[in-house]
Protein backbone atom coordinates (compact mmCIF):
# COMPACT_ATOMS: atom_id res chain seq x y z
CA UNK A 1 0.00 0.00 0.00
CA UNK A 2 1.30 3.43 -0.91
CA UNK A 3 1.32 6.25 1.63
CA UNK A 4 -0.97 8.44 -0.49
CA UNK A 5 -3.47 5.59 -0.97
CA UNK A 6 -3.57 5.13 2.81
CA UNK A 7 -4.03 8.86 3.40
CA UNK A 8 -6.78 9.09 0.77
CA UNK A 9 -8.69 6.19 2.34
CA UNK A 10 -8.51 7.77 5.78
CA UNK A 11 -9.93 11.03 4.43
CA UNK A 12 -13.23 9.34 3.61
CA UNK A 13 -15.98 10.62 5.88
CA UNK A 14 -17.24 7.09 6.52
CA UNK A 15 -14.08 6.08 8.35
CA UNK A 16 -13.40 6.92 11.96
CA UNK A 17 -9.68 7.68 12.24
CA UNK A 18 -9.77 7.40 16.03
CA UNK A 19 -10.94 3.80 15.94
CA UNK A 20 -8.46 2.92 13.20
CA UNK A 21 -5.62 4.57 15.16
CA UNK A 22 -6.62 2.64 18.30
CA UNK A 23 -6.35 -0.62 16.37
CA UNK A 24 -3.07 0.37 14.72
CA UNK A 25 -1.42 1.50 17.95
CA UNK A 26 -3.12 -0.40 20.80
CA UNK A 27 -0.16 0.18 23.13
CA UNK A 28 -0.20 3.97 22.61
CA UNK A 29 -2.27 6.14 24.95
CA UNK A 30 -2.72 8.89 22.33
CA UNK A 31 -3.13 6.75 19.22
CA UNK A 32 -5.29 9.32 17.36
CA UNK A 33 -2.68 12.04 17.92
CA UNK A 34 0.09 9.70 16.78
CA UNK A 35 -1.71 8.82 13.54
CA UNK A 36 -2.75 12.42 12.91
CA UNK A 37 0.84 13.66 13.32
CA UNK A 38 2.15 11.00 10.95
CA UNK A 39 -0.49 11.74 8.32
CA UNK A 40 0.28 15.47 8.48
CA UNK A 41 4.08 15.05 8.75
CA UNK A 42 4.18 17.26 11.85
CA UNK A 43 7.32 18.06 13.79
CA UNK A 44 8.01 15.42 16.41
CA UNK A 45 11.08 15.49 18.63
CA UNK A 46 14.09 16.26 16.42
CA UNK A 47 12.38 15.41 13.13
CA UNK A 48 9.07 14.95 11.38
CA UNK A 49 6.51 12.30 12.20
CA UNK A 50 6.14 10.03 9.18
CA UNK A 51 4.33 6.91 8.15
CA UNK A 52 6.69 3.94 8.18
CA UNK A 53 6.33 0.71 6.25
CA UNK A 54 5.22 -0.88 9.54
CA UNK A 55 2.51 1.79 9.97
CA UNK A 56 1.26 1.12 6.45
CA UNK A 57 1.22 -2.62 7.09
CA UNK A 58 -0.77 -2.17 10.32
CA UNK A 59 -3.12 0.28 8.62
CA UNK A 60 -3.72 -2.10 5.72
CA UNK A 61 -4.52 -4.93 8.14
CA UNK A 62 -7.04 -2.76 10.01
CA UNK A 63 -8.70 -1.59 6.77
CA UNK A 64 -8.75 -5.14 5.36
CA UNK A 65 -10.40 -6.46 8.53
CA UNK A 66 -12.97 -3.67 8.28
CA UNK A 67 -13.64 -4.42 4.61
CA UNK A 68 -13.94 -8.16 5.27
CA UNK A 69 -16.39 -7.51 8.10
CA UNK A 70 -18.51 -5.21 5.91
CA UNK A 71 -18.54 -7.73 3.05
CA UNK A 72 -19.45 -10.59 5.38
CA UNK A 73 -22.61 -8.70 6.38
CA UNK A 74 -23.71 -7.87 2.82
CA UNK A 75 -27.15 -9.10 1.81
CA UNK A 76 -27.11 -12.28 -0.20
CA UNK A 77 -28.14 -12.04 -3.82
CA UNK A 78 -31.28 -13.88 -4.83
CA UNK A 79 -30.76 -16.58 -7.43
OpenMM code with the backbone's topology and positions (N, CA, C; nanometers):
from openmm import Vec3, app, unit

residues = "UNK UNK UNK UNK UNK UNK UNK UNK UNK UNK UNK UNK UNK UNK UNK UNK UNK UNK UNK UNK UNK UNK UNK UNK UNK UNK UNK UNK UNK UNK UNK UNK UNK UNK UNK UNK UNK UNK UNK UNK UNK UNK UNK UNK UNK UNK UNK UNK UNK UNK UNK UNK UNK UNK UNK UNK UNK UNK UNK UNK UNK UNK UNK UNK UNK UNK UNK UNK UNK UNK UNK UNK UNK UNK UNK UNK UNK UNK UNK".split()
positions = [
    Vec3(0.0849, -0.1174, 0.0000),
    Vec3(0.0000, 0.0000, 0.0000),
    Vec3(0.0894, 0.1236, 0.0000),
    Vec3(0.0544, 0.2185, -0.0833),
    Vec3(0.1301, 0.3429, -0.0909),
    Vec3(0.0808, 0.4395, 0.0156),
    Vec3(0.1694, 0.5275, 0.0603),
    Vec3(0.1320, 0.6251, 0.1629),
    Vec3(0.0130, 0.7092, 0.1197),
    Vec3(0.0125, 0.7571, -0.0050),
    Vec3(-0.0966, 0.8439, -0.0494),
    Vec3(-0.2284, 0.7674, -0.0553),
    Vec3(-0.2247, 0.6408, -0.0956),
    Vec3(-0.3467, 0.5589, -0.0966),
    Vec3(-0.4040, 0.5477, 0.0443),
    Vec3(-0.3157, 0.5245, 0.1419),
    Vec3(-0.3575, 0.5130, 0.2809),
    Vec3(-0.4183, 0.6446, 0.3291),
    Vec3(-0.3521, 0.7548, 0.2997),
    Vec3(-0.4025, 0.8863, 0.3400),
    Vec3(-0.5384, 0.9147, 0.2756),
    Vec3(-0.5515, 0.8845, 0.1474),
    Vec3(-0.6784, 0.9085, 0.0774),
    Vec3(-0.7923, 0.8271, 0.1380),
    Vec3(-0.7649, 0.7025, 0.1718),
    Vec3(-0.8687, 0.6191, 0.2341),
    Vec3(-0.9127, 0.6765, 0.3678),
    Vec3(-0.8176, 0.7243, 0.4462),
    Vec3(-0.8512, 0.7768, 0.5782),
    Vec3(-0.9243, 0.9108, 0.5718),
    Vec3(-0.9205, 0.9769, 0.4587),
    Vec3(-0.9933, 1.1031, 0.4432),
    Vec3(-1.1412, 1.0826, 0.4135),
    Vec3(-1.1806, 0.9614, 0.3868),
    Vec3(-1.3230, 0.9343, 0.3608),
    Vec3(-1.4030, 0.9567, 0.4879),
    Vec3(-1.5139, 1.0273, 0.4740),
    Vec3(-1.5980, 1.0617, 0.5882),
    Vec3(-1.6479, 0.9381, 0.6641),
    Vec3(-1.6667, 0.8287, 0.5923),
    Vec3(-1.7238, 0.7091, 0.6525),
    Vec3(-1.6311, 0.6422, 0.7538),
    Vec3(-1.5041, 0.6741, 0.7473),
    Vec3(-1.4084, 0.6076, 0.8348),
    Vec3(-1.3779, 0.6917, 0.9578),
    Vec3(-1.3706, 0.6269, 1.0692),
    Vec3(-1.3400, 0.6924, 1.1956),
    Vec3(-1.1910, 0.6724, 1.2229),
    Vec3(-1.1133, 0.7787, 1.2072),
    Vec3(-0.9682, 0.7684, 1.2239),
    Vec3(-0.9294, 0.7302, 1.3662),
    Vec3(-1.0090, 0.7728, 1.4632),
    Vec3(-0.9767, 0.7402, 1.6026),
    Vec3(-0.9791, 0.5903, 1.6247),
    Vec3(-1.0824, 0.5246, 1.5754),
    Vec3(-1.0938, 0.3802, 1.5936),
    Vec3(-0.9843, 0.3066, 1.5172),
    Vec3(-0.9522, 0.3538, 1.3986),
    Vec3(-0.8458, 0.2919, 1.3197),
    Vec3(-0.7117, 0.3094, 1.3912),
    Vec3(-0.6865, 0.4298, 1.4425),
    Vec3(-0.5621, 0.4565, 1.5157),
    Vec3(-0.5516, 0.3672, 1.6389),
    Vec3(-0.6624, 0.3506, 1.7108),
    Vec3(-0.6615, 0.2643, 1.8300),
    Vec3(-0.6233, 0.1209, 1.7946),
    Vec3(-0.6687, 0.0744, 1.6783),
    Vec3(-0.6350, -0.0622, 1.6372),
    Vec3(-0.4918, -0.0709, 1.5841),
    Vec3(-0.4434, 0.0362, 1.5232),
    Vec3(-0.3067, 0.0366, 1.4716),
    Vec3(-0.2041, 0.0465, 1.5838),
    Vec3(-0.2355, 0.1242, 1.6869),
    Vec3(-0.1416, 0.1502, 1.7952),
    Vec3(-0.2067, 0.1191, 1.9302),
    Vec3(-0.2407, -0.0065, 1.9564),
    Vec3(-0.3120, -0.0397, 2.0804),
    Vec3(-0.2315, -0.0114, 2.2075),
    Vec3(-0.1000, -0.0054, 2.1959),
    Vec3(-0.0158, 0.0177, 2.3130),
    Vec3(0.0083, 0.1666, 2.3393),
    Vec3(-0.0427, 0.2534, 2.2509),
    Vec3(-0.0204, 0.3971, 2.2611),
    Vec3(-0.1413, 0.4662, 2.3223),
    Vec3(-0.1178, 0.5453, 2.4261),
    Vec3(-0.2268, 0.6143, 2.4948),
    Vec3(-0.2953, 0.7164, 2.4037),
    Vec3(-0.2179, 0.7858, 2.3222),
    Vec3(-0.2723, 0.8887, 2.2334),
    Vec3(-0.2599, 0.8445, 2.0875),
    Vec3(-0.3238, 0.7335, 2.0548),
    Vec3(-0.3132, 0.6750, 1.9219),
    Vec3(-0.3620, 0.7704, 1.8127),
    Vec3(-0.4729, 0.8398, 1.8362),
    Vec3(-0.5286, 0.9319, 1.7360),
    Vec3(-0.4296, 1.0447, 1.7061),
    Vec3(-0.3669, 1.0974, 1.8097),
    Vec3(-0.2682, 1.2044, 1.7923),
    Vec3(-0.1472, 1.1526, 1.7159),
    Vec3(-0.1043, 1.0307, 1.7471),
    Vec3(0.0088, 0.9697, 1.6778),
    Vec3(-0.0195, 0.9573, 1.5298),
    Vec3(-0.1359, 0.9009, 1.4948),
    Vec3(-0.1714, 0.8824, 1.3543),
    Vec3(-0.1877, 1.0174, 1.2854),
    Vec3(-0.2536, 1.1099, 1.3492),
    Vec3(-0.2749, 1.2423, 1.2911),
    Vec3(-0.1423, 1.3113, 1.2602),
    Vec3(-0.0468, 1.3045, 1.3524),
    Vec3(0.0843, 1.3657, 1.3318),
    Vec3(0.1574, 1.3015, 1.2146),
    Vec3(0.1484, 1.1701, 1.2040),
    Vec3(0.2153, 1.0997, 1.0949),
    Vec3(0.1516, 1.1325, 0.9609),
    Vec3(0.0197, 1.1415, 0.9568),
    Vec3(-0.0486, 1.1741, 0.8316),
    Vec3(-0.0143, 1.3155, 0.7856),
    Vec3(0.0004, 1.4073, 0.8798),
    Vec3(0.0284, 1.5469, 0.8476),
    Vec3(0.1778, 1.5765, 0.8350),
    Vec3(0.2631, 1.4826, 0.8786),
    Vec3(0.4078, 1.5046, 0.8750),
    Vec3(0.4504, 1.6167, 0.9685),
    Vec3(0.3877, 1.6213, 1.0873),
    Vec3(0.4175, 1.7256, 1.1853),
    Vec3(0.5525, 1.7037, 1.2528),
    Vec3(0.6072, 1.8127, 1.3047),
    Vec3(0.7324, 1.8056, 1.3791),
    Vec3(0.7124, 1.7202, 1.5034),
    Vec3(0.8071, 1.6314, 1.5259),
    Vec3(0.8012, 1.5419, 1.6406),
    Vec3(0.9432, 1.5186, 1.6897),
    Vec3(0.9720, 1.5641, 1.8108),
    Vec3(1.1079, 1.5491, 1.8631),
    Vec3(1.2054, 1.6272, 1.7776),
    Vec3(1.3067, 1.5597, 1.7240),
    Vec3(1.4088, 1.6257, 1.6420),
    Vec3(1.3801, 1.6172, 1.4925),
    Vec3(1.2662, 1.5586, 1.4555),
    Vec3(1.2376, 1.5415, 1.3134),
    Vec3(1.0891, 1.5549, 1.2857),
    Vec3(1.0477, 1.4934, 1.1764),
    Vec3(0.9072, 1.4951, 1.1381),
    Vec3(0.8467, 1.3577, 1.1603),
    Vec3(0.7228, 1.3563, 1.2087),
    Vec3(0.6506, 1.2297, 1.2198),
    Vec3(0.6217, 1.1826, 1.0777),
    Vec3(0.6389, 1.0563, 1.0524),
    Vec3(0.6144, 1.0031, 0.9178),
    Vec3(0.5573, 0.8635, 0.9273),
    Vec3(0.4857, 0.8264, 0.8236),
    Vec3(0.4333, 0.6907, 0.8149),
    Vec3(0.5469, 0.5981, 0.7738),
    Vec3(0.5662, 0.4935, 0.8501),
    Vec3(0.6689, 0.3942, 0.8179),
    Vec3(0.6037, 0.2783, 0.7429),
    Vec3(0.6864, 0.1907, 0.6904),
    Vec3(0.6330, 0.0712, 0.6254),
    Vec3(0.5516, -0.0111, 0.7249),
    Vec3(0.5954, -0.0149, 0.8512),
    Vec3(0.5220, -0.0879, 0.9539),
    Vec3(0.3846, -0.0240, 0.9795),
    Vec3(0.3793, 0.1091, 0.9806),
    Vec3(0.2511, 0.1787, 0.9965),
    Vec3(0.1562, 0.1427, 0.8828),
    Vec3(0.2090, 0.1445, 0.7607),
    Vec3(0.1255, 0.1121, 0.6448),
    Vec3(0.0771, -0.0318, 0.6499),
    Vec3(0.1624, -0.1220, 0.6961),
    Vec3(0.1221, -0.2625, 0.7092),
    Vec3(0.0103, -0.2761, 0.8122),
    Vec3(0.0270, -0.2119, 0.9278),
    Vec3(-0.0766, -0.2167, 1.0317),
    Vec3(-0.2064, -0.1543, 0.9818),
    Vec3(-0.1936, -0.0395, 0.9147),
    Vec3(-0.3122, 0.0280, 0.8619),
    Vec3(-0.3857, -0.0571, 0.7610),
    Vec3(-0.3111, -0.1226, 0.6724),
    Vec3(-0.3717, -0.2102, 0.5722),
    Vec3(-0.4463, -0.3247, 0.6405),
    Vec3(-0.3870, -0.3835, 0.7431),
    Vec3(-0.4516, -0.4934, 0.8144),
    Vec3(-0.5828, -0.4476, 0.8781),
    Vec3(-0.5821, -0.3284, 0.9384),
    Vec3(-0.7041, -0.2756, 1.0007),
    Vec3(-0.8111, -0.2512, 0.8944),
    Vec3(-0.7728, -0.1869, 0.7830),
    Vec3(-0.8697, -0.1585, 0.6771),
    Vec3(-0.9202, -0.2866, 0.6111),
    Vec3(-0.8330, -0.3861, 0.5951),
    Vec3(-0.8752, -0.5142, 0.5359),
    Vec3(-0.9738, -0.5849, 0.6276),
    Vec3(-0.9469, -0.5857, 0.7578),
    Vec3(-1.0396, -0.6461, 0.8527),
    Vec3(-1.1758, -0.5765, 0.8472),
    Vec3(-1.1735, -0.4442, 0.8380),
    Vec3(-1.2971, -0.3675, 0.8284),
    Vec3(-1.3728, -0.4027, 0.7008),
    Vec3(-1.3019, -0.4071, 0.5888),
    Vec3(-1.3644, -0.4418, 0.4610),
    Vec3(-1.4215, -0.5834, 0.4637),
    Vec3(-1.3464, -0.6779, 0.5180),
    Vec3(-1.3936, -0.8161, 0.5269),
    Vec3(-1.5204, -0.8251, 0.6125),
    Vec3(-1.5227, -0.7509, 0.7225),
    Vec3(-1.6393, -0.7513, 0.8100),
    Vec3(-1.7605, -0.6927, 0.7384),
    Vec3(-1.7406, -0.5825, 0.6655),
    Vec3(-1.8508, -0.5211, 0.5905),
    Vec3(-1.9029, -0.6179, 0.4856),
    Vec3(-1.8121, -0.6793, 0.4096),
    Vec3(-1.8540, -0.7728, 0.3049),
    Vec3(-1.9243, -0.8955, 0.3617),
    Vec3(-1.8836, -0.9397, 0.4792),
    Vec3(-1.9455, -1.0586, 0.5384),
    Vec3(-2.0901, -1.0319, 0.5800),
    Vec3(-2.1259, -0.9061, 0.5962),
    Vec3(-2.2608, -0.8702, 0.6377),
    Vec3(-2.3483, -0.8236, 0.5215),
    Vec3(-2.2961, -0.8308, 0.4001),
    Vec3(-2.3711, -0.7868, 0.2823),
    Vec3(-2.4895, -0.8799, 0.2587),
    Vec3(-2.6002, -0.8252, 0.2103),
    Vec3(-2.7146, -0.9105, 0.1809),
    Vec3(-2.6809, -1.0093, 0.0702),
    Vec3(-2.7346, -1.1271, 0.0825),
    Vec3(-2.7107, -1.2285, -0.0200),
    Vec3(-2.7966, -1.2006, -0.1407),
    Vec3(-2.7391, -1.2249, -0.2571),
    Vec3(-2.8138, -1.2038, -0.3819),
    Vec3(-2.9110, -1.3188, -0.4033),
    Vec3(-3.0289, -1.2834, -0.4518),
    Vec3(-3.1279, -1.3879, -0.4832),
    Vec3(-3.0913, -1.4528, -0.6144),
    Vec3(-3.1106, -1.5837, -0.6209),
    Vec3(-3.0764, -1.6577, -0.7429),
    Vec3(-3.1989, -1.6908, -0.8205),
] * unit.nanometer
topology = app.Topology()
chain = topology.addChain("A")
for resn in residues:
    res = topology.addResidue(resn, chain)
    for name in ("N", "CA", "C"):
        topology.addAtom(name, app.Element.getBySymbol(name[0]), res)
